[in-house]
Each structure stands twice: as structure tokens, then as C-alpha cells.
Amino acid sequence: QIQLVESGGGLVQAGGSLRLSCLASTRTSRSYNMGWFRQAPRKEREFVAAIDWSGISTAYSHSAKDRFRISRTNDKNTMYLEMTNLKLEDTAVYYCAADIKRPEQAVVGVENYDYWGQGTQVTVSS
């Protein structure tokens, strides 16, 4: 069981930056990879970025690449998403997720993740 809590969302103007955090709590010693997803109103949840257990392997969606950066702390328990040059279309609820099946990979795909946080709202204004 992994509990995930996101923070750092808010209102930002287009072109601005935000850093999201995800704190993972678990009683097990299992390794897990982590990812960020987002869901805009009336749209399906979509992949944003992922990072493996080591923090070395990462993956990004086309829209996130070159603007967002995913990372995790050395103790593996906190994951970040640094977002720059934010656009109106980045407005969404952002969720962090954990996958215990493939900790050595940066996994893409909503269906691959076992645990989810409650989400944090990011609103980009013009």
C-alpha cells in the first residue's frame, strides 16, 4: 500500500512556472516507479511524465517535453514536476501515481499504475 499526496498546484499566468510535489508514504520496502498525469474538464486522464525507481530513467508526453522536468529525491519518497512556460491548455487536475510492477522503468499509461493521489489543481490564466 502506497499513499500519495500532491501539493503545489495553484493559479499562474501563462508563461509562468509551478513546481508540483508528491509525497509517498509506504510501510513496505518495495520499489516503485512514479508518474504524473492530468485530467482537464470533460477529458480523459492523460500521461504527463514518469520516472523509474532510480530516478535515472524518465519519460515525457509530447506536450511536457522541453517544458516540464520530473525528478525524485534520493530517499525516493518525494517526486517533483517542475513546469515552465505554462500554457492555457496545461490547466487540469494533476495526479501523481505509483507502479510497483515495473520499478526499473519509467512507465507510460494510466492503466499501468496501482496507486493514485487525490490530485492538485493547476489553473493557467491568460
N, CA, C and O atoms as a MOPAC input file, in Angstrom:
PM7 MOZYME 1SCF
protein

 N      0.84000 1    -1.18400 1     0.00000 1
 C      0.00000 1     0.00000 1     0.00000 1
 C      0.88300 1     1.24500 1     0.00000 1
 O      1.79700 1     1.36400 1     0.81500 1
 N      0.61000 1     2.15300 1    -0.90200 1
 C      1.35200 1     3.40900 1    -1.00100 1
 C      0.34700 1     4.54200 1    -0.97300 1
 O     -0.59100 1     4.56800 1    -1.77000 1
 N      0.54200 1     5.48400 1    -0.05300 1
 C     -0.28900 1     6.67900 1    -0.01500 1
 C      0.46100 1     7.81600 1    -0.69800 1
 O      1.65600 1     8.01200 1    -0.47700 1
 N     -0.25300 1     8.55300 1    -1.52300 1
 C      0.34900 1     9.63100 1    -2.29800 1
 C     -0.40600 1    10.92600 1    -2.04700 1
 O     -1.63600 1    10.96000 1    -2.08700 1
 N      0.34700 1    11.99500 1    -1.78900 1
 C     -0.26800 1    13.29700 1    -1.54700 1
 C      0.42200 1    14.34500 1    -2.40000 1
 O      1.62500 1    14.57300 1    -2.27600 1
 N     -0.34900 1    14.97500 1    -3.26000 1
 C      0.18200 1    16.02200 1    -4.12800 1
 C      0.02700 1    17.38500 1    -3.46900 1
 O     -0.85600 1    17.59700 1    -2.63800 1
 N      0.90500 1    18.30400 1    -3.85800 1
 C      0.80900 1    19.69100 1    -3.42100 1
 C      1.50500 1    20.56800 1    -4.44400 1
 O      2.22200 1    20.07600 1    -5.31600 1
 N      1.28800 1    21.87400 1    -4.33000 1
 C      1.98100 1    22.81500 1    -5.18400 1
 C      1.16400 1    23.39700 1    -6.31000 1
 O      1.63800 1    24.27500 1    -7.03100 1
 N     -0.05700 1    22.92400 1    -6.47400 1
 C     -0.89200 1    23.48100 1    -7.52600 1
 C     -1.33000 1    24.89600 1    -7.20000 1
 O     -1.11900 1    25.38000 1    -6.08900 1
 N     -1.93900 1    25.55400 1    -8.17100 1
 C     -2.40600 1    26.90100 1    -7.94000 1
 C     -2.73800 1    27.60500 1    -9.23400 1
 O     -2.84800 1    26.98700 1   -10.29300 1
 N     -2.89400 1    28.91700 1    -9.12600 1
 C     -3.22100 1    29.76600 1   -10.26700 1
 C     -1.94800 1    30.47200 1   -10.73500 1
 O     -1.23400 1    31.06800 1    -9.92900 1
 N     -1.67200 1    30.40700 1   -12.01200 1
 C     -0.47000 1    31.02600 1   -12.55900 1
 C     -0.79900 1    31.61000 1   -13.93400 1
 O     -1.65800 1    31.09100 1   -14.64700 1
 N     -0.13200 1    32.65800 1   -14.28600 1
 C     -0.34000 1    33.25400 1   -15.60300 1
 C      0.39300 1    32.45800 1   -16.67200 1
 O      1.39200 1    31.79400 1   -16.39900 1
 N     -0.10900 1    32.53600 1   -17.86200 1
 C      0.53700 1    31.87300 1   -18.98600 1
 C      1.98500 1    32.35200 1   -19.09600 1
 O      2.27300 1    33.54300 1   -18.97900 1
 N      2.88000 1    31.40200 1   -19.32200 1
 C      4.29800 1    31.71400 1   -19.36300 1
 C      4.99900 1    31.54900 1   -18.02700 1
 O      6.22700 1    31.58100 1   -17.95700 1
 N      4.22900 1    31.37400 1   -16.97600 1
 C      4.79000 1    31.23500 1   -15.64000 1
 C      5.21200 1    29.80700 1   -15.32800 1
 O      5.18000 1    28.92600 1   -16.18600 1
 N      5.60800 1    29.60400 1   -14.07400 1
 C      6.14100 1    28.30500 1   -13.64900 1
 C      5.48600 1    27.86700 1   -12.34600 1
 O      5.03000 1    28.68700 1   -11.54900 1
 N      5.45100 1    26.55800 1   -12.15200 1
 C      4.99100 1    25.95100 1   -10.90600 1
 C      5.79900 1    24.69600 1   -10.65800 1
 O      6.29300 1    24.06600 1   -11.59300 1
 N      5.93200 1    24.33600 1    -9.38800 1
 C      6.54000 1    23.05700 1    -9.05100 1
 C      5.55700 1    22.25000 1    -8.21400 1
 O      5.14900 1    22.66700 1    -7.13000 1
 N      5.19200 1    21.10300 1    -8.73100 1
 C      4.31600 1    20.18100 1    -8.00900 1
 C      5.16400 1    19.18600 1    -7.23700 1
 O      6.24600 1    18.79200 1    -7.67000 1
 N      4.64800 1    18.79500 1    -6.08900 1
 C      5.31500 1    17.78700 1    -5.26500 1
 C      4.36400 1    16.63600 1    -5.00800 1
 O      3.14700 1    16.81700 1    -4.96200 1
 N      4.92500 1    15.46100 1    -4.84300 1
 C      4.14100 1    14.28000 1    -4.48200 1
 C      4.90900 1    13.53100 1    -3.39900 1
 O      6.02200 1    13.05900 1    -3.62800 1
 N      4.31000 1    13.42800 1    -2.22900 1
 C      4.93400 1    12.72100 1    -1.11600 1
 C      4.34300 1    11.32500 1    -1.02700 1
 O      3.12900 1    11.15700 1    -0.91600 1
 N      5.20900 1    10.33500 1    -1.07600 1
 C      4.77800 1     8.94000 1    -0.99900 1
 C      5.06000 1     8.38200 1     0.38800 1
 O      6.14200 1     8.57100 1     0.94300 1
 N      4.06600 1     7.69200 1     0.93500 1
 C      4.21200 1     7.04300 1     2.23100 1
 C      3.87900 1     5.56700 1     2.07600 1
 O      2.83800 1     5.20900 1     1.52400 1
 N      4.77700 1     4.70900 1     2.57100 1
 C      4.53200 1     3.28300 1     2.48300 1
 C      5.20400 1     2.56000 1     3.63600 1
 O      6.25300 1     2.99000 1     4.11800 1
 N      4.60400 1     1.46600 1     4.07900 1
 C      5.17200 1     0.65800 1     5.15000 1
 C      6.00600 1    -0.48300 1     4.60700 1
 O      6.65000 1    -1.20500 1     5.36700 1
 N      5.99500 1    -0.65000 1     3.27400 1
 C      6.75800 1    -1.73900 1     2.68400 1
 C      8.08700 1    -1.21900 1     2.15200 1
 O      8.30300 1    -0.01200 1     2.04000 1
 N      8.95800 1    -2.14300 1     1.83100 1
 C     10.24800 1    -1.77600 1     1.25300 1
 C     10.25500 1    -1.97600 1    -0.25800 1
 O     11.31500 1    -1.98800 1    -0.88400 1
 N      9.08000 1    -2.13300 1    -0.83300 1
 C      9.01500 1    -2.38700 1    -2.27200 1
 C      9.41800 1    -1.14600 1    -3.05800 1
 O      9.13400 1    -0.01600 1    -2.66200 1
 N     10.08200 1    -1.38700 1    -4.17400 1
 C     10.44200 1    -0.30100 1    -5.07200 1
 C      9.25500 1     0.01500 1    -5.97000 1
 O      8.40000 1    -0.83700 1    -6.20600 1
 N      9.21100 1     1.21700 1    -6.45500 1
 C      8.11300 1     1.60300 1    -7.33800 1
 C      8.54300 1     2.75300 1    -8.22600 1
 O      9.31100 1     3.62300 1    -7.81300 1
 N      8.04800 1     2.74800 1    -9.43100 1
 C      8.23400 1     3.91600 1   -10.27100 1
 C      7.04400 1     4.84900 1   -10.04800 1
 O      6.03600 1     4.45000 1    -9.46500 1
 N      7.16700 1     6.08100 1   -10.51100 1
 C      6.13600 1     7.08300 1   -10.25900 1
 C      5.86000 1     7.88100 1   -11.52200 1
 O      6.69300 1     7.96700 1   -12.42500 1
 N      4.68000 1     8.45500 1   -11.55900 1
 C      4.32700 1     9.23400 1   -12.72800 1
 C      3.39300 1    10.37800 1   -12.38500 1
 O      2.75600 1    10.39200 1   -11.33200 1
 N      3.32600 1    11.32600 1   -13.28700 1
 C      2.37200 1    12.43200 1   -13.21500 1
 C      1.38200 1    12.29500 1   -14.36400 1
 O      1.74900 1    11.99900 1   -15.50100 1
 N      0.13700 1    12.51700 1   -14.03400 1
 C     -0.93400 1    12.51300 1   -15.01400 1
 C     -1.78400 1    13.75300 1   -14.79100 1
 O     -1.68300 1    14.39500 1   -13.74600 1
 N     -2.61100 1    14.09100 1   -15.75200 1
 C     -3.50100 1    15.22900 1   -15.57000 1
 C     -4.83700 1    14.95500 1   -16.25300 1
 O     -4.94400 1    14.16200 1   -17.18900 1
 N     -5.83600 1    15.64000 1   -15.74400 1
 C     -7.17600 1    15.48800 1   -16.31000 1
 C     -7.85500 1    16.83700 1   -16.33900 1
 O     -8.10500 1    17.45400 1   -15.30400 1
 N     -8.14900 1    17.28100 1   -17.54900 1
 C     -8.87500 1    18.52700 1   -17.75500 1
 C    -10.36900 1    18.22700 1   -17.77800 1
 O    -10.76600 1    17.08600 1   -18.01200 1
 N    -11.20200 1    19.23600 1   -17.53700 1
 C    -12.64600 1    19.01200 1   -17.56600 1
 C    -13.11100 1    18.38900 1   -18.87100 1
 O    -12.74200 1    18.83600 1   -19.95700 1
 N    -13.92400 1    17.35500 1   -18.74900 1
 C    -14.53500 1    16.67500 1   -19.89900 1
 C    -13.50900 1    15.95500 1   -20.78000 1
 O    -13.78600 1    15.63100 1   -21.93500 1
 N    -12.33600 1    15.71400 1   -20.22300 1
 C    -11.31900 1    14.97300 1   -20.97400 1
 C    -10.84100 1    13.77600 1   -20.15400 1
 O    -11.01800 1    13.72500 1   -18.93700 1
 N    -10.24400 1    12.83400 1   -20.83700 1
 C     -9.70400 1    11.66900 1   -20.16000 1
 C     -8.38700 1    12.02600 1   -19.46400 1
 O     -7.69400 1    12.97200 1   -19.83800 1
 N     -8.07600 1    11.24200 1   -18.45300 1
 C     -6.80900 1    11.42400 1   -17.76900 1
 C     -5.67900 1    11.05200 1   -18.72800 1
 O     -5.74200 1    10.03200 1   -19.41500 1
 N     -4.63400 1    11.90300 1   -18.76400 1
 C     -3.55100 1    11.66800 1   -19.71000 1
 C     -2.19800 1    11.69200 1   -19.02700 1
 O     -1.99500 1    12.34900 1   -18.00600 1
 N     -1.29000 1    10.95800 1   -19.62100 1
 C      0.07500 1    10.86200 1   -19.13100 1
 C      0.81700 1    12.17900 1   -19.32600 1
 O      0.65800 1    12.84900 1   -20.34600 1
 N      1.63600 1    12.54400 1   -18.32900 1
 C      2.47000 1    13.73600 1   -18.42800 1
 C      3.95300 1    13.35900 1   -18.38400 1
 O      4.71400 1    13.69300 1   -19.29200 1
 N      4.35200 1    12.66000 1   -17.31900 1
 C      5.76300 1    12.30300 1   -17.15900 1
 C      5.87900 1    11.13500 1   -16.18300 1
 O      4.99100 1    10.90200 1   -15.36400 1
 N      6.98600 1    10.40900 1   -16.28600 1
 C      7.22200 1     9.27200 1   -15.39500 1
 C      8.70300 1     9.15700 1   -15.08500 1
 O      9.55000 1     9.64600 1   -15.83300 1
 N      9.00200 1     8.49800 1   -13.96600 1
 C     10.38200 1     8.33100 1   -13.53200 1
 C     10.51800 1     6.97100 1   -12.85600 1
 O      9.62300 1     6.53900 1   -12.13000 1
 N     11.63900 1     6.30200 1   -13.09600 1
 C     11.81900 1     4.98300 1   -12.50300 1
 C     12.31000 1     5.09500 1   -11.06300 1
 O     12.52500 1     6.19200 1   -10.54600 1
 N     12.48100 1     3.94100 1   -10.43000 1
 C     12.86400 1     3.91800 1    -9.02500 1
 C     14.20600 1     4.61700 1    -8.79300 1
 O     14.36900 1     5.32400 1    -7.79800 1
 N     15.15700 1     4.42900 1    -9.69200 1
 C     16.47700 1     5.01000 1    -9.51200 1
 C     16.49300 1     6.50900 1    -9.72100 1
 O     17.38300 1     7.20000 1    -9.22800 1
 N     15.51300 1     7.01300 1   -10.45000 1
 C     15.49500 1     8.43200 1   -10.77300 1
 C     16.27600 1     8.76300 1   -12.02800 1
 O     16.39300 1     9.93200 1   -12.39600 1
 N     16.81000 1     7.75400 1   -12.68600 1
 C     17.63600 1     7.97400 1   -13.86000 1
 C     16.81600 1     7.96100 1   -15.14600 1
 O     17.00300 1     8.81000 1   -16.01700 1
 N     15.91700 1     7.00400 1   -15.26000 1
 C     15.12000 1     6.88000 1   -16.47100 1
 C     13.83300 1     7.69300 1   -16.35000 1
 O     13.09700 1     7.56500 1   -15.37200 1
 N     13.57100 1     8.52500 1   -17.34800 1
 C     12.36700 1     9.35600 1   -17.35100 1
 C     11.66400 1     9.24600 1   -18.69700 1
 O     12.25000 1     8.81500 1   -19.69000 1
 N     10.40600 1     9.64200 1   -18.70700 1
 C      9.62300 1     9.68200 1   -19.93600 1
 C      8.67900 1    10.86900 1   -19.85500 1
 O      8.20300 1    11.22600 1   -18.77700 1
 N      8.41100 1    11.47900 1   -21.00900 1
 C      7.55400 1    12.64900 1   -21.06400 1
 C      6.56000 1    12.52800 1   -22.20900 1
 O      6.82800 1    11.88100 1   -23.22200 1
 N      5.41500 1    13.15900 1   -22.03100 1
 C      4.49100 1    13.30400 1   -23.14300 1
 C      5.04300 1    14.35000 1   -24.09500 1
 O      5.95600 1    15.10000 1   -23.75100 1
 N      4.49500 1    14.39200 1   -25.26400 1
 C      4.96900 1    15.36900 1   -26.25300 1
 C      4.76900 1    16.79100 1   -25.75100 1
 O      5.61200 1    17.66000 1   -25.97200 1
 N      3.64200 1    17.02600 1   -25.06900 1
 C      3.35800 1    18.39100 1   -24.61900 1
 C      4.23200 1    18.80600 1   -23.44200 1
 O      4.46900 1    19.99600 1   -23.23200 1
 N      4.71300 1    17.83100 1   -22.67400 1
 C      5.52000 1    18.13100 1   -21.49200 1
 C      7.00700 1    18.24200 1   -21.80600 1
 O      7.75400 1    18.95500 1   -21.13500 1
 N      7.40600 1    17.52900 1   -22.82500 1
 C      8.82600 1    17.51500 1   -23.16100 1
 C      9.31900 1    18.92300 1   -23.44800 1
 O      8.64600 1    19.69000 1   -24.13700 1
 N     10.47500 1    19.26500 1   -22.93200 1
 C     11.13000 1    20.56600 1   -23.12200 1
 C     10.56500 1    21.66900 1   -22.24800 1
 O     11.14700 1    22.75200 1   -22.18000 1
 N      9.42300 1    21.42000 1   -21.56200 1
 C      8.88200 1    22.44200 1   -20.65900 1
 C      8.79600 1    21.95900 1   -19.22900 1
 O      8.90200 1    22.75900 1   -18.30000 1
 N      8.60400 1    20.64500 1   -19.02900 1
 C      8.44300 1    20.08200 1   -17.69400 1
 C      9.65100 1    19.20700 1   -17.37300 1
 O     10.31000 1    18.67100 1   -18.26400 1
 N      9.92000 1    19.08000 1   -16.08300 1
 C     11.01100 1    18.21600 1   -15.64900 1
 C     10.56300 1    17.43400 1   -14.43100 1
 O     10.10900 1    18.00600 1   -13.44000 1
 N     10.69600 1    16.11800 1   -14.51700 1
 C     10.32800 1    15.24100 1   -13.40900 1
 C     11.57400 1    14.81700 1   -12.66500 1
 O     12.62200 1    14.59400 1   -13.27100 1
 N     11.46400 1    14.70600 1   -11.35500 1
 C     12.59600 1    14.25900 1   -10.55100 1
 C     12.06600 1    13.63500 1    -9.26100 1
 O     10.88900 1    13.77400 1    -8.92800 1
 N     12.94500 1    12.95000 1    -8.54700 1
 C     12.57200 1    12.41700 1    -7.24300 1
 C     13.77500 1    12.49600 1    -6.32100 1
 O     14.92000 1    12.46900 1    -6.77300 1
 N     13.51300 1    12.59200 1    -5.04400 1
 C     14.58300 1    12.74900 1    -4.07200 1
 C     15.34800 1    11.44600 1    -3.88900 1
 O     14.88000 1    10.37700 1    -4.28000 1
 N     16.51700 1    11.54800 1    -3.29600 1
 C     17.36800 1    10.37200 1    -3.11800 1
 C     16.71000 1     9.31600 1    -2.24400 1
 O     16.96200 1     8.12400 1    -2.42000 1
 N     15.86500 1     9.73800 1    -1.29900 1
 C     15.18400 1     8.75100 1    -0.47100 1
 C     13.97500 1     8.15700 1    -1.17500 1
 O     13.26200 1     7.32800 1    -0.60900 1
 N     13.74800 1     8.58700 1    -2.42200 1
 C     12.70200 1     8.04800 1    -3.31000 1
 C     11.29000 1     8.42000 1    -2.89400 1
 O     10.34600 1     8.07000 1    -3.60300 1
 N     11.10600 1     9.09800 1    -1.80100 1
 C      9.76200 1     9.29600 1    -1.28500 1
 C      9.05800 1    10.54200 1    -1.79700 1
 O      7.84500 1    10.67600 1    -1.63600 1
 N      9.79700 1    11.45000 1    -2.40800 1
 C      9.17600 1    12.66500 1    -2.92000 1
 C      9.49600 1    12.81300 1    -4.39900 1
 O     10.64000 1    12.66000 1    -4.82900 1
 N      8.47300 1    13.11000 1    -5.15200 1
 C      8.62900 1    13.31900 1    -6.59200 1
 C      8.19200 1    14.73700 1    -6.91700 1
 O      7.26800 1    15.27200 1    -6.30500 1
 N      8.86300 1    15.33300 1    -7.88100 1
 C      8.55000 1    16.70600 1    -8.27800 1
 C      8.21500 1    16.76100 1    -9.76900 1
 O      8.64300 1    15.91900 1   -10.55800 1
 N      7.44900 1    17.76100 1   -10.11400 1
 C      7.23000 1    18.10100 1   -11.51500 1
 C      7.41500 1    19.60400 1   -11.62600 1
 O      6.56500 1    20.38000 1   -11.19000 1
 N      8.52600 1    20.00400 1   -12.21100 1
 C      8.79600 1    21.41000 1   -12.43500 1
 C      8.24100 1    21.78100 1   -13.80000 1
 O      8.64800 1    21.23400 1   -14.82500 1
 N      7.30400 1    22.71900 1   -13.79200 1
 C      6.61300 1    23.10600 1   -15.01400 1
 C      6.96900 1    24.54800 1   -15.36000 1
 O      6.81100 1    25.44400 1   -14.53200 1
 N      7.43600 1    24.76800 1   -16.54700 1
 C      7.79700 1    26.10300 1   -17.00500 1
 C      7.02900 1    26.44400 1   -18.27300 1
 O      6.46300 1    25.56800 1   -18.92700 1
 N      7.01600 1    27.73400 1   -18.61400 1
 C      6.32900 1    28.19600 1   -19.81300 1
 C      4.92900 1    27.60400 1   -19.90500 1
 O      4.54100 1    27.04900 1   -20.93300 1
 N      4.18400 1    27.73100 1   -18.82200 1
 C      2.86000 1    27.11700 1   -18.77000 1
 C      1.91400 1    27.75500 1   -19.76400 1
 O      1.95800 1    28.96000 1   -20.01300 1
 N      1.05600 1    26.91900 1   -20.32600 1
 C      0.09600 1    27.34900 1   -21.33300 1
 C     -1.32800 1    27.12300 1   -20.80600 1
 O     -1.55100 1    26.36300 1   -19.86300 1
 N     -2.27700 1    27.80500 1   -21.44600 1
 C     -3.67500 1    27.66000 1   -21.02300 1
 C     -4.10400 1    26.19500 1   -21.02600 1
 O     -4.85900 1    25.75000 1   -20.16200 1
 N     -3.61300 1    25.46800 1   -22.00200 1
 C     -4.02000 1    24.06600 1   -22.13600 1
 C     -3.39900 1    23.14300 1   -21.09000 1
 O     -3.70800 1    21.95200 1   -21.05000 1
 N     -2.53000 1    23.68700 1   -20.24800 1
 C     -1.99000 1    22.89700 1   -19.14100 1
 C     -2.93300 1    22.88600 1   -17.94100 1
 O     -2.69200 1    22.17400 1   -16.96600 1
 N     -3.99400 1    23.66800 1   -18.01000 1
 C     -4.96100 1    23.70200 1   -16.92100 1
 C     -5.60900 1    22.33300 1   -16.75000 1
 O     -6.17200 1    21.77200 1   -17.69100 1
 N     -5.51800 1    21.80700 1   -15.53000 1
 C     -6.03700 1    20.46200 1   -15.25800 1
 C     -5.81000 1    20.14100 1   -13.78800 1
 O     -5.11500 1    20.86300 1   -13.07300 1
 N     -6.41200 1    19.04500 1   -13.36100 1
 C     -6.04600 1    18.45800 1   -12.07800 1
 C     -4.88800 1    17.51200 1   -12.34300 1
 O     -4.96900 1    16.64200 1   -13.21000 1
 N     -3.81200 1    17.68700 1   -11.59200 1
 C     -2.61600 1    16.86800 1   -11.75800 1
 C     -2.56100 1    15.81100 1   -10.66200 1
 O     -2.71600 1    16.10300 1    -9.47700 1
 N     -2.33600 1    14.57800 1   -11.09500 1
 C     -2.29500 1    13.44900 1   -10.17800 1
 C     -0.91500 1    12.79000 1   -10.21000 1
 O     -0.28600 1    12.69700 1   -11.26400 1
 N     -0.46700 1    12.34800 1    -9.07500 1
 C      0.71700 1    11.50100 1    -9.07100 1
 C      0.27700 1    10.05900 1    -8.84500 1
 O     -0.76900 1     9.79600 1    -8.25200 1
 N      1.08200 1     9.15000 1    -9.32100 1
 C      0.74300 1     7.73900 1    -9.26400 1
 C      1.99300 1     6.89900 1    -9.05900 1
 O      3.10300 1     7.33600 1    -9.36700 1
 N      1.80800 1     5.69400 1    -8.53900 1
 C      2.92500 1     4.78200 1    -8.30400 1
 C      2.60300 1     3.40800 1    -8.87700 1
 O      1.46400 1     2.94300 1    -8.82900 1
 N      3.64400 1     2.76700 1    -9.42500 1
 C      3.51100 1     1.43700 1   -10.03000 1
 C      4.55900 1     0.52500 1    -9.39900 1
 O      5.75700 1     0.79800 1    -9.47200 1
 N      4.09500 1    -0.56300 1    -8.77800 1
 C      5.02100 1    -1.46700 1    -8.10200 1
 C      5.45400 1    -2.63400 1    -8.98700 1
 O      6.30200 1    -3.43400 1    -8.59100 1
 N      4.87600 1    -2.73200 1   -10.17800 1
 C      5.15700 1    -3.90600 1   -11.02000 1
 C      6.44100 1    -3.76200 1   -11.82000 1
 O      7.10200 1    -4.75600 1   -12.12100 1
 N      6.79400 1    -2.54300 1   -12.16300 1
 C      7.97300 1    -2.31700 1   -13.02100 1
 C      8.80000 1    -1.15700 1   -12.48200 1
 O      8.90700 1    -0.12400 1   -13.14300 1
 N      9.37800 1    -1.30100 1   -11.31400 1
 C     10.09900 1    -0.18100 1   -10.70000 1
 C     11.31600 1     0.28100 1   -11.49800 1
 O     11.78500 1     1.40600 1   -11.32500 1
 N     11.82400 1    -0.58100 1   -12.36400 1
 C     13.02600 1    -0.22000 1   -13.11300 1
 C     12.71300 1     0.55000 1   -14.39400 1
 O     13.62100 1     0.87400 1   -15.15900 1
 N     11.43900 1     0.84300 1   -14.63000 1
 C     11.04400 1     1.54500 1   -15.85000 1
 C     10.29700 1     2.83200 1   -15.53500 1
 O      9.67400 1     2.96600 1   -14.48200 1
 N     10.37000 1     3.77400 1   -16.46600 1
 C      9.51200 1     4.95700 1   -16.42200 1
 C      8.28700 1     4.60100 1   -17.25700 1
 O      8.33400 1     4.62500 1   -18.48700 1
 N      7.20300 1     4.27600 1   -16.58700 1
 C      6.06000 1     3.64900 1   -17.25100 1
 C      5.03700 1     4.66800 1   -17.71500 1
 O      4.64300 1     5.57000 1   -16.97600 1
 N      4.62100 1     4.49900 1   -18.94900 1
 C      3.60000 1     5.35000 1   -19.54800 1
 C      2.27200 1     4.60900 1   -19.52500 1
 O      2.24100 1     3.39600 1   -19.73500 1
 N      1.19100 1     5.30800 1   -19.27800 1
 C     -0.11200 1     4.65800 1   -19.37300 1
 C     -0.84400 1     4.62100 1   -18.05400 1
 O     -0.33600 1     4.09800 1   -17.06200 1
 N     -2.03800 1     5.17700 1   -18.04600 1
 C     -2.85300 1     5.22400 1   -16.83600 1
 C     -3.08300 1     3.82700 1   -16.28000 1
 O     -3.06200 1     3.62300 1   -15.06600 1
 N     -3.30000 1     2.87300 1   -17.16500 1
 C     -3.68300 1     1.52100 1   -16.73700 1
 C     -2.57300 1     0.76900 1   -16.02600 1
 O     -2.81700 1    -0.27700 1   -15.42500 1
 N     -1.36500 1     1.29000 1   -16.08900 1
 C     -0.22100 1     0.58600 1   -15.50000 1
 C      0.01700 1     0.92900 1   -14.03800 1
 O      0.83800 1     0.28800 1   -13.38100 1
 N     -0.67400 1     1.91300 1   -13.52600 1
 C     -0.39700 1     2.39400 1   -12.18200 1
 C     -1.39300 1     1.85300 1   -11.16600 1
 O     -2.58800 1     1.71700 1   -11.42900 1
 N     -0.84300 1     1.55200 1    -9.99100 1
 C     -1.62700 1     0.89300 1    -8.95800 1
 C     -2.17800 1     1.84900 1    -7.90600 1
 O     -3.24400 1     1.60800 1    -7.33900 1
 N     -1.45900 1     2.92100 1    -7.65100 1
 C     -1.83500 1     3.82400 1    -6.56100 1
 C     -1.88500 1     5.25000 1    -7.07800 1
 O     -1.08200 1     5.65600 1    -7.91800 1
 N     -2.85500 1     6.00700 1    -6.55300 1
 C     -3.09500 1     7.36100 1    -7.03400 1
 C     -3.29500 1     8.32300 1    -5.87100 1
 O     -3.83200 1     7.95900 1    -4.82600 1
 N     -2.85000 1     9.55800 1    -6.07600 1
 C     -3.15000 1    10.60800 1    -5.13700 1
 C     -4.49300 1    11.24100 1    -5.45000 1
 O     -5.18200 1    10.84000 1    -6.38800 1
 N     -4.85500 1    12.23600 1    -4.65200 1
 C     -6.15200 1    12.90000 1    -4.81600 1
 C     -6.12400 1    14.01400 1    -5.84900 1
 O     -7.17300 1    14.47300 1    -6.29900 1
 N     -4.93700 1    14.44700 1    -6.22400 1
 C     -4.83000 1    15.46300 1    -7.25600 1
 C     -4.65500 1    16.86200 1    -6.71200 1
 O     -5.05700 1    17.15900 1    -5.58700 1
 N     -4.05200 1    17.72000 1    -7.52000 1
 C     -3.89400 1    19.13400 1    -7.19500 1
 C     -4.21900 1    19.94800 1    -8.43700 1
 O     -3.78300 1    19.62800 1    -9.54200 1
 N     -4.99200 1    21.00400 1    -8.23200 1
 C     -5.48100 1    21.79600 1    -9.37200 1
 C     -4.40600 1    22.77700 1    -9.84700 1
 O     -3.80000 1    23.49200 1    -9.04900 1
 N     -4.19000 1    22.79500 1   -11.13600 1
 C     -3.33400 1    23.79100 1   -11.77800 1
 C     -4.19700 1    24.56600 1   -12.75700 1
 O     -4.81400 1    23.98400 1   -13.65000 1
 N     -4.23600 1    25.87800 1   -12.58600 1
 C     -5.01500 1    26.73500 1   -13.46600 1
 C     -4.09900 1    27.78200 1   -14.06500 1
 O     -3.45300 1    28.54700 1   -13.34900 1
 N     -4.05200 1    27.80800 1   -15.38000 1
 C     -3.22700 1    28.76900 1   -16.09800 1
 C     -4.14900 1    29.80800 1   -16.72000 1
 O     -5.06500 1    29.46800 1   -17.46900 1
 N     -3.90300 1    31.07200 1   -16.40500 1
 C     -4.74800 1    32.14900 1   -16.89800 1
 C     -4.01500 1    32.98500 1   -17.94300 1
 O     -2.78600 1    33.00400 1   -18.00600 1
 N     -4.79700 1    33.66300 1   -18.74500 1
 C     -4.19200 1    34.49500 1   -19.80200 1
 C     -3.86700 1    35.88100 1   -19.28600 1
 O     -3.35500 1    36.71400 1   -20.03300 1

